[in-house]
Amino acid sequence: MHIQQRGKNIAAFIFIFLLLGLITANLLFYAAGVIIAFAVFFDLVSFLAAIKAMEISIIRKINKSRLFVGNALSVDVELKINARHLKNIYLQDVYPDAFQLGTGDSAKRIDTKEPDHSISYTLSAAKRGIYHFSESFLHLESNFHMFMHSISLESRSEVSVYPPVLSRRSIQAGYISSLYGPGRSKQRGMGIEVANIRDYIAGDDFRHIDWKTSLRLNSMFTREFESDTGLPVFVLMDHSSTDDSSAGLDHAVIVANYLTQQAANSDQQVGLITFTHDRVTNQALLKKGKKRLEIIKDLFTLAPVESRPYSIAMDTGEIKEIERKLGSYNGGGFYSVLAPFFTDRSEHLKAMEMQGIYQAIKRVISFSRTPSMIAIITDLVSDVPFIESIRLATYYGNRVVLIVTPRIFFREYDVVKLEEHFQEYMVLQRKIERFRRLKNVRVIEVGPGDKPEVLINQAVYRWKMRY
């Protein structure tokens, strides 16, 4: 029970009238104070009696319990009330903050002359997760507007909001548009395994010309490649907690969901492994068809997790030696001839086995007997364990797409700290440059304005551009 501002003002007037009557001994002031006090008392008693005599029942109906981000949700609230002695009643239905109001209104003034009332409105899902519609509120005011009371009406409903799903039509549109060009001939596939040799057609990529066959037969021939659509796809998701991990993780979840949906729509086997700095938190390996919904379920409940940060196992001398060899071999040759690790020290291997990304890569290698496409999504706070783990993956013939969601891209810029932001960005670029030198690794930087459809096209369909 709350006293309205009008009730507080009237109570102050009663006190003033009674005080003036006491000071001046004027019966008129006493009478005015008593009459107003009686009116307040009558309003309070009648208000409490009306509340006690009320009969209320409420039902909330939601048209779906599962939806994707951006989808609409229809909500209908049916109220039955018997409160003829009250005139000022307002019904308010409360919805979670993860939804945005579309059409209609979630609040309504109740006409007590009618027993049945309803509210209909639509919501748009804006954030992934599991949300509960728990309470509706009935706000009551006394007939003289002096007192107010709110009643909580329980009507629980649970809604699961999944990350947005990329439609098959948009995937095909992005793929087909990437094939168009002046004089471009049809390609058999986008892989790296040679499937056939045919006559050269004007407009073919000169990097696919088979020079040995062309010289031997005195005519131009080009290679056709097998498609990569049969490759298993593993999505490795880093959800370690950082200062700016909330916004970056939401965008990373969308990218991961689009990648898994694309693989499932192409009838590829797909797996999801989530990890932090020091451990693997969950895995769903090689799901096809409707089982891919299990992966979506793992994604939409994903949240930042505190973990132990990486401690660099290599000393300064080892790192400088690595950088020297990288420069002398110009990247690819150096990594293709070495064993999976920079050093064979047992202490170093023990330190690597404590890293989440290394554990995730080992699970992919042990689970998949054939080379796979591995998409790693991370903010790249610690780059050393990622470099060694990716080298281990490529050593066994896997192809890696490193999708970087830097914290600096999802942060509000401060003009005062512009120089500091620039230095942080340059450090990030130096980290990324190390990964660009790795063989069979493609690096993609992701920001808030990037479209996941474009990223999928770059990551999955354009591997042949590296050859």
PyMOL commands that set and color helices and strands:
alter all, ss='L'
color gray80, all
select helices_A, chain A and resi 5-24+27-53+168-179+206-208+211-217+245-265+289-300+316-329+332-337+346-352+356-367+384-395+407-410+415-436+452-461+463-466
alter helices_A, ss='H'
color red, helices_A
select strands_A, chain A and resi 2-3+55-62+66-68+72-82+88-93+99-104+107-110+116-125+129-141+147-162+194-199+221-225+233-238+270-275+280-287+373-378+399-404+441-445
alter strands_A, ss='S'
color yellow, strands_A
deselect
rebuild
show_as cartoon
